[in-house]
């Protein structure tokens, strides 16, 4: 198993994440990652996929601009919290049947409880894919295929530099090697890349699937 769904902070199972999400719901809602919120005006507005969405901080950010989002996580509690917050915000939300294939939402937010290690992402289906604080290398090729031509990927998670700082995952398998993310999606056009080592070790990437050539 590469990492646990919701986040790669540990290799805990879904029941552990259920407890974490319920506890977190009693306090203030986690803010979206600045990497996502700052770039929001530049991101495609077509069907989006939020991988390992947790309680949906990024799903709700996208849905607030009337973007259809498929939100996937292994934690039932996280999805329940997301569903309630979506309803409170007046956003249409529904449970999509998990058939193994993660399809694009056509109206509001589709919630799918799934083990991402067994999930199938359909080709050319999403204008935007978000993957924040989750690392599953076996999904890299599927993520590339799932983007429609011109679609964008935002990926941000911890590097091995995080071992120098408190918090975050400690299992090296759940941490990116230095420079690894830069070359993880060779079929995509790299738009932005950075690695930070200030208070945390993290790598961030924005990449775009090339448009198909005419003819």
Backbone as a printed PyTorch tensor [residue, N CA C, xyz], in Angstrom:
tensor([[[  0.8480,  -1.1970,   0.0000],
         [  0.0000,   0.0000,   0.0000],
         [  0.8790,   1.2410,   0.0000]],

        [[  0.6060,   2.1720,  -0.8690],
         [  1.4750,   3.3330,  -0.9900],
         [  1.2590,   4.3220,   0.1440]],

        [[  0.0370,   4.7310,   0.3620],
         [ -0.3090,   5.6830,   1.4090],
         [ -1.7530,   5.4680,   1.7620]],

        [[ -2.1930,   6.1140,   2.8150],
         [ -3.6140,   6.0690,   3.1530],
         [ -4.3330,   7.1900,   2.4440]],

        [[ -5.6050,   6.9840,   2.1360],
         [ -6.3950,   8.0400,   1.5210],
         [ -6.5660,   9.1850,   2.4960]],

        [[ -7.0190,  10.3260,   1.9880],
         [ -7.2430,  11.5850,   2.6780],
         [ -5.9750,  12.3990,   2.7710]],

        [[ -4.8680,  11.7840,   3.1140],
         [ -3.6090,  12.4930,   3.2220],
         [ -2.5250,  11.4600,   3.3930]],

        [[ -1.2910,  11.8540,   3.1420],
         [ -0.2290,  10.8990,   3.3580],
         [  0.5040,  11.1550,   4.6620]],

        [[ -0.1940,  11.6780,   5.6480],
         [  0.4260,  11.9550,   6.9280],
         [  0.7960,  10.6710,   7.6440]],

        [[  0.0950,   9.5840,   7.3830],
         [  0.4210,   8.3090,   8.0030],
         [ -0.1370,   7.2000,   7.1470]],

        [[  0.0880,   5.9680,   7.5720],
         [ -0.4740,   4.8380,   6.8430],
         [ -1.6810,   4.2820,   7.5600]],

        [[ -2.3540,   5.1130,   8.3450],
         [ -3.5460,   4.6730,   9.0570],
         [ -4.6470,   4.3090,   8.0760]],

        [[ -5.5570,   3.4280,   8.5230],
         [ -6.6490,   2.9990,   7.6810],
         [ -7.8120,   3.9680,   7.7100]],

        [[ -8.8920,   3.6480,   6.9550],
         [-10.0490,   4.5350,   6.8700],
         [-10.6710,   4.8580,   8.2140]],

        [[-10.7250,   3.8970,   9.1500],
         [-11.3570,   4.1660,  10.4450],
         [-10.5940,   5.2270,  11.2160]],

        [[ -9.2560,   5.2230,  11.0900],
         [ -8.4600,   6.2570,  11.7490],
         [ -8.7430,   7.6230,  11.1490]],

        [[ -8.8690,   7.6510,   9.8130],
         [ -9.1800,   8.9320,   9.1720],
         [-10.5970,   9.3840,   9.4920]],

        [[-11.5260,   8.4670,   9.6460],
         [-12.8760,   8.8430,  10.0570],
         [-12.8180,   9.6010,  11.3720]],

        [[-12.0660,   9.0630,  12.3410],
         [-11.9590,   9.7030,  13.6510],
         [-11.3020,  11.0750,  13.5300]],

        [[-10.2730,  11.1730,  12.7050],
         [ -9.5910,  12.4570,  12.5300],
         [-10.5140,  13.5080,  11.9230]],

        [[-11.2640,  13.1030,  10.8900],
         [-12.1660,  14.0650,  10.2470],
         [-13.2680,  14.5120,  11.1960]],

        [[-13.8120,  13.5880,  11.9710],
         [-14.8670,  13.9690,  12.9190],
         [-14.3300,  14.9190,  13.9780]],

        [[-13.1310,  14.6570,  14.4660],
         [-12.5300,  15.5420,  15.4600],
         [-12.2620,  16.9230,  14.8630]],

        [[-11.7470,  16.9520,  13.6350],
         [-11.4480,  18.2230,  12.9820],
         [-12.7110,  19.0220,  12.7050]],

        [[-13.8150,  18.3270,  12.4600],
         [-15.0790,  19.0170,  12.1540],
         [-15.6050,  19.8000,  13.3460]],

        [[-15.1320,  19.4550,  14.5480],
         [-15.5640,  20.1800,  15.7410],
         [-14.8650,  21.5250,  15.8680]],

        [[-13.7960,  21.7060,  15.1210],
         [-13.0680,  22.9720,  15.1540],
         [-13.2500,  23.6870,  13.8150]],

        [[-12.4280,  24.6590,  13.5430],
         [-12.5620,  25.4180,  12.3050],
         [-12.1900,  24.5620,  11.1000]],

        [[-12.8470,  24.8280,   9.9900],
         [-12.6210,  24.0780,   8.7560],
         [-11.2540,  24.4420,   8.1920]],

        [[-10.4890,  23.4430,   7.7820],
         [ -9.1540,  23.6770,   7.2310],
         [ -9.2350,  24.5520,   5.9810]],

        [[ -8.3420,  25.5100,   5.9020],
         [ -8.2900,  26.3870,   4.7400],
         [ -7.6800,  25.6510,   3.5460]],

        [[ -8.0750,  26.0160,   2.3290],
         [ -7.4370,  25.4250,   1.1560],
         [ -5.9420,  25.7250,   1.1380]],

        [[ -5.1710,  24.8510,   0.5420],
         [ -3.7420,  25.1180,   0.3830],
         [ -3.5620,  26.3920,  -0.4240]],

        [[ -2.6280,  27.2320,   0.0010],
         [ -2.4160,  28.5020,  -0.7090],
         [ -2.0420,  28.2690,  -2.1640]],

        [[ -1.3660,  27.1710,  -2.4380],
         [ -0.9830,  26.8090,  -3.8040],
         [ -2.2080,  26.7020,  -4.7060]],

        [[ -3.3200,  26.2230,  -4.1440],
         [ -4.5540,  26.0660,  -4.9140],
         [ -5.3350,  27.3700,  -4.9530]],

        [[ -5.5530,  27.9880,  -3.8130],
         [ -6.4050,  29.1810,  -3.7550],
         [ -5.8140,  30.3530,  -4.5300]],

        [[ -4.5050,  30.5000,  -4.5130],
         [ -3.8890,  31.6200,  -5.2170],
         [ -3.9720,  31.4660,  -6.7340]],

        [[ -3.9890,  30.2160,  -7.1850],
         [ -4.0300,  29.9550,  -8.6230],
         [ -5.4440,  29.7940,  -9.1670]],

        [[ -6.4170,  29.8200,  -8.2930],
         [ -7.7920,  29.5080,  -8.6870],
         [ -8.2740,  30.2600,  -9.9170]],

        [[ -8.0280,  31.5660, -10.0410],
         [ -8.5390,  32.2760, -11.2260],
         [ -7.9480,  31.7830, -12.5430]],

        [[ -6.8250,  31.0930, -12.4870],
         [ -6.1550,  30.6410, -13.7020],
         [ -6.5040,  29.2060, -14.0760]],

        [[ -7.2740,  28.5300, -13.2400],
         [ -7.5310,  27.1110, -13.4510],
         [ -8.7340,  26.8810, -14.3570]],

        [[ -8.7330,  25.8020, -15.1340],
         [ -9.8840,  25.4710, -15.9910],
         [-11.1370,  25.2730, -15.1520]],

        [[-12.2780,  25.5690, -15.7430],
         [-13.5470,  25.4840, -15.0150],
         [-14.3870,  24.2790, -15.4220]],

        [[-13.8440,  23.4140, -16.2690],
         [-14.5640,  22.2050, -16.6510],
         [-14.5530,  21.1780, -15.5310]],

        [[-15.0380,  19.9590, -15.8050],
         [-15.1390,  18.9230, -14.7660],
         [-13.8070,  18.7050, -14.0540]],

        [[-13.8660,  18.6740, -12.7150],
         [-12.6540,  18.5510, -11.9080],
         [-12.6850,  17.2640, -11.0990]],

        [[-11.4960,  16.7940, -10.7490],
         [-11.3260,  15.6180,  -9.9050],
         [-10.4460,  16.0010,  -8.7300]],

        [[-10.9620,  15.7850,  -7.5070],
         [-10.2070,  16.0400,  -6.2840],
         [ -9.8590,  14.6910,  -5.6660]],

        [[ -8.6150,  14.2610,  -5.8320],
         [ -8.1690,  12.9690,  -5.3450],
         [ -7.8110,  13.0390,  -3.8660]],

        [[ -8.2820,  12.0350,  -3.0930],
         [ -8.0550,  12.0200,  -1.6450],
         [ -8.5050,  13.3470,  -1.0540]],

        [[ -9.7770,  13.6570,  -1.2810],
         [-10.3160,  14.9950,  -0.9690],
         [-10.4950,  15.2560,   0.5090]],

        [[-10.4990,  14.2060,   1.3650],
         [-10.7350,  14.4180,   2.7910],
         [-12.1020,  15.0240,   3.0320]],

        [[-12.1470,  16.0760,   3.8400],
         [-13.4050,  16.7660,   4.1330],
         [-13.7330,  17.8470,   3.1130]],

        [[-12.9430,  17.9350,   2.0560],
         [-13.3680,  18.7140,   0.9000],
         [-13.0000,  20.1750,   0.8460]],

        [[-11.9060,  20.5620,   1.4740],
         [-11.5610,  21.9920,   1.4590],
         [-11.3430,  22.5030,   0.0330]],

        [[-10.7690,  21.6840,  -0.8460],
         [-10.5460,  22.1310,  -2.2190],
         [-11.7700,  21.8800,  -3.0970]],

        [[-12.4910,  20.8060,  -2.8260],
         [-13.7370,  20.5500,  -3.5560],
         [-14.6880,  21.7270,  -3.4170]],

        [[-14.8720,  22.2080,  -2.1920],
         [-15.7970,  23.3180,  -1.9580],
         [-15.2980,  24.6110,  -2.5890]],

        [[-13.9780,  24.7990,  -2.6080],
         [-13.4150,  25.9890,  -3.2430],
         [-13.7570,  26.0050,  -4.7290]],

        [[-13.6380,  24.8560,  -5.3800],
         [-13.9710,  24.7750,  -6.8040],
         [-15.4750,  24.8950,  -7.0340]],

        [[-16.2500,  24.2240,  -6.1900],
         [-17.7060,  24.2380,  -6.3630],
         [-18.2840,  25.6350,  -6.1540]],

        [[-17.6140,  26.4550,  -5.3540],
         [-18.1020,  27.8150,  -5.1010],
         [-18.1070,  28.6610,  -6.3670]],

        [[-17.3190,  28.2570,  -7.3510],
         [-17.3580,  28.9880,  -8.6160],
         [-18.1500,  28.2070,  -9.6710]],

        [[-19.0610,  27.3650,  -9.1840],
         [-19.9960,  26.6070, -10.0110],
         [-19.2850,  25.5850, -10.9020]],

        [[-18.2190,  25.0370, -10.4050],
         [-17.4910,  23.9990, -11.1310],
         [-17.9640,  22.6320, -10.6640]],

        [[-18.2000,  21.7240, -11.5930],
         [-18.5790,  20.3590, -11.2370],
         [-17.3440,  19.5940, -10.7860]],

        [[-17.4750,  18.9010,  -9.6480],
         [-16.3190,  18.2540,  -9.0420],
         [-16.6550,  16.8210,  -8.6460]],

        [[-15.7730,  15.8910,  -8.9830],
         [-15.8240,  14.5330,  -8.4530],
         [-14.8450,  14.4650,  -7.2960]],

        [[-15.3630,  14.1950,  -6.1030],
         [-14.5560,  14.1790,  -4.8830],
         [-14.4080,  12.7350,  -4.4070]],

        [[-13.1770,  12.2600,  -4.3220],
         [-12.9170,  10.8480,  -4.0220],
         [-12.0830,  10.7220,  -2.7540]],

        [[-12.5200,   9.8360,  -1.8730],
         [-11.7500,   9.5640,  -0.6630],
         [-12.1710,   8.2110,  -0.1030]],

        [[-11.3210,   7.6410,   0.7390],
         [-11.6120,   6.3550,   1.3640],
         [-12.3270,   6.5130,   2.6940]],

        [[-12.4370,   7.7500,   3.1860],
         [-13.0440,   8.0020,   4.4850],
         [-14.5150,   8.3810,   4.3420]],

        [[-15.3960,   7.5460,   4.8810],
         [-16.8280,   7.8660,   4.8500],
         [-17.1220,   9.1210,   5.6490]],

        [[-16.4380,   9.2860,   6.7860],
         [-16.6810,  10.4630,   7.6230],
         [-16.2790,  11.7460,   6.9070]],

        [[-15.1300,  11.7200,   6.2410],
         [-14.7130,  12.9040,   5.5040],
         [-15.7320,  13.2960,   4.4470]],

        [[-16.2570,  12.3150,   3.7240],
         [-17.2520,  12.5980,   2.6910],
         [-18.5730,  13.0720,   3.2880]],

        [[-18.9430,  12.5420,   4.4520],
         [-20.1570,  13.0060,   5.1320],
         [-20.0340,  14.4760,   5.5220]],

        [[-18.8680,  14.8410,   6.0400],
         [-18.6340,  16.2400,   6.4170],
         [-18.6830,  17.1350,   5.1880]],

        [[-18.0500,  16.6870,   4.1250],
         [-18.0800,  17.4400,   2.8690],
         [-19.5070,  17.6080,   2.3740]],

        [[-20.2970,  16.5560,   2.4080],
         [-21.6800,  16.6190,   1.9310],
         [-22.4830,  17.6480,   2.7190]],

        [[-22.3240,  17.6390,   4.0440],
         [-23.0800,  18.5890,   4.8720],
         [-22.6480,  20.0230,   4.6030]],

        [[-21.3750,  20.2420,   4.4570],
         [-20.8840,  21.5950,   4.1910],
         [-21.3160,  22.0660,   2.8140]],

        [[-21.3860,  21.1610,   1.8670],
         [-21.8720,  21.5300,   0.5330],
         [-23.3430,  21.9350,   0.6040]],

        [[-24.1440,  21.1480,   1.3250],
         [-25.5670,  21.4910,   1.4640],
         [-25.7260,  22.8420,   2.1560]],

        [[-24.9320,  23.0720,   3.1950],
         [-25.0020,  24.3510,   3.9170],
         [-24.6680,  25.5240,   2.9990]],

        [[-23.8180,  25.2790,   2.0140],
         [-23.4160,  26.3200,   1.0750],
         [-24.3470,  26.4070,  -0.1260]],

        [[-25.3570,  25.5490,  -0.1680],
         [-26.3030,  25.5670,  -1.2730],
         [-25.7640,  24.9490,  -2.5480]],

        [[-24.8020,  24.0440,  -2.4130],
         [-24.2110,  23.3780,  -3.5730],
         [-24.8400,  22.0010,  -3.7330]],

        [[-25.2320,  21.6650,  -4.9390],
         [-25.8080,  20.3440,  -5.2030],
         [-24.7530,  19.2750,  -4.9560]],

        [[-25.1150,  18.2410,  -4.1940],
         [-24.1690,  17.1830,  -3.8710],
         [-24.8900,  15.8440,  -3.9080]],

        [[-24.2230,  14.8360,  -4.4240],
         [-24.8420,  13.5160,  -4.4980],
         [-23.7730,  12.4470,  -4.3400]],

        [[-24.2210,  11.2580,  -3.9330],
         [-23.3370,  10.1080,  -3.8320],
         [-23.3440,   9.3710,  -5.1560]],

        [[-22.1900,   9.2530,  -5.7600],
         [-22.0840,   8.5070,  -7.0100],
         [-21.7570,   7.0570,  -6.6920]],

        [[-22.3100,   6.1450,  -7.4420],
         [-22.0440,   4.7240,  -7.2320],
         [-20.6020,   4.4080,  -7.6010]],

        [[-19.9310,   3.6990,  -6.7060],
         [-18.5480,   3.3270,  -6.9670],
         [-18.5120,   2.0300,  -7.7710]],

        [[-18.3050,   2.1730,  -9.0720],
         [-18.2300,   1.0070,  -9.9470],
         [-16.7840,   0.6290, -10.2400]],

        [[-15.8700,   1.3230,  -9.5780],
         [-14.4490,   1.1220,  -9.8420],
         [-13.8780,   2.1830, -10.7470]],

        [[-14.7190,   2.7470, -11.6200],
         [-14.3020,   3.8180, -12.5110],
         [-14.7860,   5.1470, -11.9620]],

        [[-13.8890,   6.1190, -11.8630],
         [-14.1990,   7.4190, -11.2690],
         [-14.6010,   8.3850, -12.3790]],

        [[-15.8860,   8.5430, -12.6150],
         [-16.3660,   9.3840, -13.7040],
         [-16.4630,  10.8450, -13.3270]],

        [[-16.6060,  11.6960, -14.3260],
         [-16.7170,  13.1340, -14.1150],
         [-18.1290,  13.5170, -13.6950]],

        [[-18.2310,  14.4460, -12.7620],
         [-19.5220,  14.9700, -12.3280],
         [-20.0960,  15.8760, -13.4100]],

        [[-21.4100,  15.8040, -13.5880],
         [-22.0920,  16.6730, -14.5480],
         [-22.9590,  17.7170, -13.8530]],

        [[-23.0410,  17.6260, -12.5250],
         [-23.8800,  18.5950, -11.8010],
         [-23.4350,  18.6540, -10.3470]],

        [[-22.8330,  19.7700,  -9.9640],
         [-22.4340,  19.9550,  -8.5740],
         [-21.2880,  19.0450,  -8.1840]],

        [[-21.4050,  18.4650,  -6.9880],
         [-20.3600,  17.6030,  -6.4370],
         [-20.8370,  16.1630,  -6.4170]],

        [[-20.0470,  15.2740,  -6.9890],
         [-20.2690,  13.8340,  -6.8700],
         [-19.2830,  13.2820,  -5.8480]],

        [[-19.7870,  12.5980,  -4.8360],
         [-18.9440,  12.0000,  -3.8060],
         [-18.7600,  10.5190,  -4.1090]],

        [[-17.5190,  10.0530,  -4.0680],
         [-17.2330,   8.6420,  -4.2940],
         [-16.2990,   8.1420,  -3.2000]],

        [[-16.7760,   7.1680,  -2.4480],
         [-15.9060,   6.5200,  -1.4660],
         [-15.1970,   5.3750,  -2.1810]],

        [[-13.8810,   5.4240,  -2.2160],
         [-13.1310,   4.4350,  -2.9950],
         [-11.7170,   4.3010,  -2.4670]],

        [[-11.1830,   3.1200,  -2.6240],
         [ -9.7700,   2.8590,  -2.4020],
         [ -9.0510,   3.2310,  -3.6890]],

        [[ -8.2720,   4.2990,  -3.6490],
         [ -7.6450,   4.7890,  -4.8660],
         [ -6.6220,   3.8100,  -5.4350]],

        [[ -6.1720,   2.8710,  -4.6400],
         [ -5.2430,   1.8750,  -5.1720],
         [ -5.9370,   0.9110,  -6.1340]],

        [[ -7.2650,   0.9030,  -6.1050],
         [ -8.0290,   0.0270,  -6.9990],
         [ -8.8770,   0.8060,  -7.9980]],

        [[ -8.8130,   2.1120,  -7.9390],
         [ -9.6720,   2.9420,  -8.7810],
         [ -9.1580,   3.0100, -10.2180]],

        [[-10.0930,   3.2750, -11.1230],
         [ -9.7710,   3.4640, -12.5340],
         [-10.2200,   4.8670, -12.9330]],

        [[ -9.3120,   5.6360, -13.5080],
         [ -9.6400,   6.9820, -13.9750],
         [ -9.8380,   6.9310, -15.4850]],

        [[-11.0200,   7.2970, -15.9700],
         [-11.2830,   7.2230, -17.4140],
         [-10.4710,   8.2540, -18.1890]],

        [[-10.1390,   7.9270, -19.4110],
         [ -9.3120,   8.8030, -20.2460],
         [-10.0750,  10.0550, -20.6710]],

        [[ -9.3330,  11.1580, -20.8070],
         [ -9.8440,  12.4140, -21.3900],
         [-11.1380,  12.8750, -20.7330]],

        [[-11.1970,  12.8450, -19.3950],
         [-12.4550,  13.1060, -18.6930],
         [-12.4700,  14.3700, -17.8480]],

        [[-11.3080,  14.8830, -17.4510],
         [-11.2800,  15.9940, -16.5000],
         [-10.4850,  17.1740, -17.0490]],

        [[-11.0430,  18.3640, -16.8340],
         [-10.3240,  19.5870, -17.1940],
         [ -9.3030,  19.9560, -16.1340]],

        [[ -9.5050,  19.4430, -14.9150],
         [ -8.6250,  19.7840, -13.7960],
         [ -8.5450,  18.5980, -12.8530]],

        [[ -7.3410,  18.2500, -12.4390],
         [ -7.1310,  17.2300, -11.4140],
         [ -6.3060,  17.8480, -10.3010]],

        [[ -6.7950,  17.7120,  -9.0610],
         [ -6.0730,  18.1570,  -7.8750],
         [ -5.6110,  16.9420,  -7.0900]],

        [[ -4.3780,  16.9820,  -6.6500],
         [ -3.8640,  15.9460,  -5.7540],
         [ -2.9700,  16.6500,  -4.7400]],

        [[ -3.4740,  16.8160,  -3.5270],
         [ -2.7790,  17.5890,  -2.4890],
         [ -2.5880,  16.7130,  -1.2590]],

        [[ -1.3600,  16.6100,  -0.8060],
         [ -0.9860,  15.8140,   0.3650],
         [ -1.4130,  14.3510,   0.2280]],

        [[ -1.1840,  13.8250,  -0.9330],
         [ -1.4550,  12.4070,  -1.1750],
         [ -0.4610,  11.9220,  -2.2120]],

        [[  0.1720,  10.7960,  -1.9490],
         [  1.1650,  10.2630,  -2.8650],
         [  0.8910,   8.7980,  -3.1510]],

        [[  0.5190,   8.5360,  -4.4010],
         [  0.3370,   7.1650,  -4.8770],
         [  0.9160,   7.1040,  -6.2730]],

        [[  2.1360,   6.6560,  -6.3570],
         [  2.8510,   6.6940,  -7.6290],
         [  2.1640,   5.8690,  -8.7160]],

        [[  1.4650,   4.8250,  -8.3220],
         [  0.7950,   3.9790,  -9.3130],
         [ -0.3310,   4.7120, -10.0350]],

        [[ -0.7410,   5.8700,  -9.5360],
         [ -1.7900,   6.6610, -10.1880],
         [ -1.2440,   7.6390, -11.2190]],

        [[  0.0560,   7.8340, -11.2690],
         [  0.6090,   8.8980, -12.1040],
         [  0.1820,   8.7700, -13.5710]],

        [[  0.3350,   7.5780, -14.1470],
         [ -0.0380,   7.3990, -15.5570],
         [ -1.5400,   7.5880, -15.7540]],

        [[ -2.3340,   7.0960, -14.8050],
         [ -3.7860,   7.2590, -14.9200],
         [ -4.1890,   8.7330, -14.8490]],

        [[ -3.5370,   9.4790, -13.9910],
         [ -3.8370,  10.9130, -13.9000],
         [ -3.5850,  11.5850, -15.2420]],

        [[ -2.4550,  11.2730, -15.8530],
         [ -2.1330,  11.8500, -17.1590],
         [ -3.2220,  11.5180, -18.1800]],

        [[ -3.6080,  10.2540, -18.2500],
         [ -4.6340,   9.8470, -19.2200],
         [ -5.9940,  10.4700, -18.9260]],

        [[ -6.2920,  10.6950, -17.6610],
         [ -7.6280,  11.1830, -17.2960],
         [ -7.8570,  12.6330, -17.6710]],

        [[ -6.7860,  13.3810, -17.8680],
         [ -6.9370,  14.7840, -18.2600],
         [ -7.3760,  14.8810, -19.7120]],

        [[ -8.3260,  15.7680, -19.9710],
         [ -8.6980,  16.0490, -21.3470],
         [ -7.6170,  16.9330, -21.9740]],

        [[ -7.5010,  16.9780, -23.3000],
         [ -6.5050,  17.8540, -23.9120],
         [ -6.6660,  19.3000, -23.4200]],

        [[ -5.5710,  19.8760, -22.9900],
         [ -5.6010,  21.2140, -22.4070],
         [ -5.8820,  21.2230, -20.9210]],

        [[ -6.2290,  20.0550, -20.3530],
         [ -6.5140,  19.9680, -18.9260],
         [ -5.2640,  20.1610, -18.0840]],

        [[ -5.4730,  20.5480, -16.8110],
         [ -4.3520,  20.8940, -15.9490],
         [ -4.3260,  20.0240, -14.7010]],

        [[ -3.1210,  19.7620, -14.2350],
         [ -2.8750,  19.0260, -12.9960],
         [ -2.2030,  19.9440, -11.9950]],

        [[ -2.7610,  19.9890, -10.7790],
         [ -2.1020,  20.6340,  -9.6430],
         [ -1.7690,  19.5500,  -8.6370]],

        [[ -0.5010,  19.4030,  -8.3450],
         [ -0.0340,  18.3330,  -7.4600],
         [  0.9010,  18.9480,  -6.4320]],

        [[  0.6260,  18.6650,  -5.1610],
         [  1.4840,  19.1700,  -4.0970],
         [  1.5050,  18.1750,  -2.9410]],

        [[  2.6900,  17.7480,  -2.5480],
         [  2.7980,  16.8730,  -1.3850],
         [  4.2110,  16.9420,  -0.8200]],

        [[  4.4220,  16.1610,   0.2290],
         [  5.6690,  16.2480,   0.9840],
         [  6.8430,  15.5640,   0.2780]],

        [[  8.0350,  16.1010,   0.5110],
         [  9.2870,  15.4950,   0.0730],
         [ 10.0200,  14.9360,   1.2920]],

        [[ 11.1170,  14.2530,   1.0300],
         [ 11.8920,  13.6930,   2.1360],
         [ 12.4950,  14.7610,   3.0400]],

        [[ 12.5180,  16.0000,   2.5750],
         [ 12.9660,  17.1010,   3.4350],
         [ 12.0540,  17.2670,   4.6390]],

        [[ 10.8110,  16.7590,   4.5530],
         [  9.8720,  16.8570,   5.6740],
         [ 10.3900,  16.1050,   6.9050]],

        [[ 11.2780,  15.1530,   6.7230],
         [ 11.8250,  14.4090,   7.8560],
         [ 12.6000,  15.3140,   8.8120]],

        [[ 12.9900,  16.4860,   8.3380],
         [ 13.7210,  17.4420,   9.1730],
         [ 12.7860,  18.3040,  10.0190]],

        [[ 11.4720,  18.2110,   9.7670],
         [ 10.5170,  19.1080,  10.4100],
         [  9.4600,  18.3060,  11.1630]],

        [[  8.8010,  18.9250,  12.1470],
         [  7.7280,  18.2200,  12.8570],
         [  6.5080,  18.0330,  11.9660]],

        [[  5.7150,  17.0020,  12.2830],
         [  4.4810,  16.7520,  11.5460],
         [  4.7450,  16.0960,  10.2060]],

        [[  3.6570,  15.8270,   9.5090],
         [  3.7650,  15.2160,   8.1970],
         [  4.1420,  13.7530,   8.2820]],

        [[  4.1960,  13.0760,   7.1440],
         [  4.5280,  11.6500,   7.1180],
         [  5.9940,  11.4200,   7.4450]],

        [[  6.2710,  10.2750,   8.0120],
         [  7.6500,   9.9140,   8.3540],
         [  8.1260,   8.6750,   7.6070]],

        [[  7.2130,   7.9540,   6.9910],
         [  7.5940,   6.7890,   6.1980],
         [  8.1800,   7.2770,   4.8670]],

        [[  9.4420,   6.9560,   4.5800],
         [ 10.0510,   7.4510,   3.3410],
         [  9.2830,   7.0680,   2.0780]],

        [[  8.5330,   5.9580,   2.1110],
         [  7.7610,   5.5610,   0.9400],
         [  6.6610,   6.5640,   0.6090]],

        [[  6.2750,   7.3540,   1.6080],
         [  5.1950,   8.3210,   1.4170],
         [  5.7220,   9.7210,   1.1160]],

        [[  7.0130,   9.8160,   0.8320],
         [  7.6640,  11.0990,   0.6060],
         [  8.3570,  11.1040,  -0.7490]],

        [[  8.2650,  12.2200,  -1.4370],
         [  8.9200,  12.3630,  -2.7270],
         [ 10.4310,  12.5200,  -2.5600]],

        [[ 11.1620,  11.9260,  -3.4830],
         [ 12.5900,  12.1950,  -3.5650],
         [ 12.8000,  13.6160,  -4.0900]],

        [[ 13.9730,  14.1660,  -3.8280],
         [ 14.2870,  15.4800,  -4.3610],
         [ 14.1980,  15.4580,  -5.8870]],

        [[ 13.4250,  16.3700,  -6.4560],
         [ 13.2770,  16.4660,  -7.9020],
         [ 12.3640,  15.4320,  -8.5310]],

        [[ 11.8250,  14.5010,  -7.7430],
         [ 11.0140,  13.4170,  -8.3230],
         [  9.7600,  13.9250,  -9.0090]],

        [[  9.0530,  14.8550,  -8.3650],
         [  7.7800,  15.3080,  -8.9240],
         [  7.9710,  16.0220, -10.2590]],

        [[  9.0940,  16.6830, -10.4280],
         [  9.3530,  17.4220, -11.6700],
         [  9.2700,  16.5100, -12.9010]],

        [[  9.6770,  15.2580, -12.7380],
         [  9.7260,  14.3410, -13.8900],
         [  8.6650,  13.2380, -13.8150]],

        [[  7.7170,  13.3750, -12.8890],
         [  6.7340,  12.3070, -12.6650],
         [  5.6720,  12.2330, -13.7550]],

        [[  5.4820,  13.3090, -14.5130],
         [  4.4230,  13.3570, -15.5360],
         [  5.0270,  13.8090, -16.8660]],

        [[  5.8450,  12.9620, -17.4770],
         [  6.6000,  13.3750, -18.6670],
         [  5.7330,  13.7230, -19.8720]],

        [[  4.5060,  13.2010, -19.9310],
         [  3.6440,  13.4830, -21.0790],
         [  2.9270,  14.8270, -20.9460]],

        [[  3.0670,  15.4740, -19.7940],
         [  2.4340,  16.7700, -19.5770],
         [  3.4590,  17.8930, -19.7360]],

        [[  2.9630,  19.0570, -20.1020],
         [  3.8380,  20.2350, -20.2470],
         [  3.9630,  20.9290, -18.9000]],

        [[  5.1660,  21.0210, -18.3880],
         [  5.4040,  21.6240, -17.0810],
         [  5.2060,  23.1330, -17.1490]],

        [[  4.3050,  23.6590, -16.3130],
         [  4.0480,  25.0970, -16.2670],
         [  4.7090,  25.7570, -15.0700]],

        [[  4.8090,  25.0130, -13.9700],
         [  5.3880,  25.5820, -12.7470],
         [  5.8550,  24.4400, -11.8610]],

        [[  7.0070,  24.6460, -11.2190],
         [  7.5050,  23.6460, -10.2710],
         [  8.3350,  24.3400,  -9.2020]],

        [[  8.1790,  23.8520,  -7.9570],
         [  9.0290,  24.3650,  -6.8850],
         [  9.1420,  23.3070,  -5.7990]],

        [[ 10.2330,  23.3910,  -5.0500],
         [ 10.4020,  22.6080,  -3.8320],
         [ 10.7670,  23.5680,  -2.7090]],

        [[ 10.0640,  23.4600,  -1.5900],
         [ 10.2910,  24.3220,  -0.4410],
         [ 10.9060,  23.5170,   0.6890]],

        [[ 11.7550,  24.1900,   1.4520],
         [ 12.4030,  23.5780,   2.6010],
         [ 12.4670,  24.6360,   3.7010]],

        [[ 11.3120,  25.1750,   4.0510],
         [ 11.2260,  26.2380,   5.0550],
         [ 10.0180,  25.9490,   5.9390]],

        [[ 10.2610,  25.3180,   7.0750],
         [  9.1750,  24.9410,   7.9710],
         [  8.5340,  23.6300,   7.5960]],

        [[  8.6750,  23.2360,   6.3470],
         [  8.1990,  21.9440,   5.8480],
         [  8.9070,  21.6480,   4.5380]],

        [[  8.9340,  20.3840,   4.1820],
         [  9.4930,  19.9900,   2.8980],
         [  8.3810,  19.6030,   1.9590]],

        [[  8.2100,  20.3440,   0.8980],
         [  7.0570,  20.1240,   0.0270],
         [  7.4180,  20.4640,  -1.4140]],

        [[  6.8240,  19.7430,  -2.3380],
         [  7.0070,  20.0060,  -3.7680],
         [  5.6540,  20.3170,  -4.3910]],

        [[  5.6480,  21.2630,  -5.3170],
         [  4.4100,  21.7020,  -5.9660],
         [  4.6130,  21.7340,  -7.4740]],

        [[  3.5900,  21.2750,  -8.1850],
         [  3.6750,  21.1970,  -9.6460],
         [  2.3710,  21.6200, -10.2860]],

        [[  2.4830,  22.3460, -11.3880],
         [  1.3540,  22.6130, -12.2820],
         [  1.7840,  22.1530, -13.6690]],

        [[  0.9700,  21.3170, -14.2790],
         [  1.3020,  20.8110, -15.6200],
         [  0.0280,  20.7240, -16.4510]],

        [[  0.2020,  20.7420, -17.7570],
         [ -0.9390,  20.7610, -18.6790],
         [ -0.7870,  19.6760, -19.7310]],

        [[ -1.9070,  19.0310, -20.0380],
         [ -1.8990,  18.0300, -21.1090],
         [ -1.9370,  18.7520, -22.4510]],

        [[ -1.0540,  18.4260, -23.3550],
         [ -1.0330,  19.1180, -24.6520],
         [ -2.3300,  18.9080, -25.4220]],

        [[ -2.6980,  19.9200, -26.2000],
         [ -3.8390,  19.7780, -27.0940],
         [ -3.4580,  18.8380, -28.2250]],

        [[ -4.4410,  18.0970, -28.7230],
         [ -4.1850,  17.1760, -29.8280],
         [ -3.9470,  17.9630, -31.1060]],

        [[ -2.9830,  17.5170, -31.8720],
         [ -2.6800,  18.1860, -33.1410],
         [ -3.8170,  17.9690, -34.1200]],

        [[ -4.1310,  18.9910, -34.9110],
         [ -5.1810,  18.8760, -35.9270],
         [ -4.7740,  17.8810, -37.0000]],

        [[ -5.7780,  17.1320, -37.4730],
         [ -5.5230,  16.2060, -38.5470],
         [ -4.9300,  14.9030, -38.0880]]])
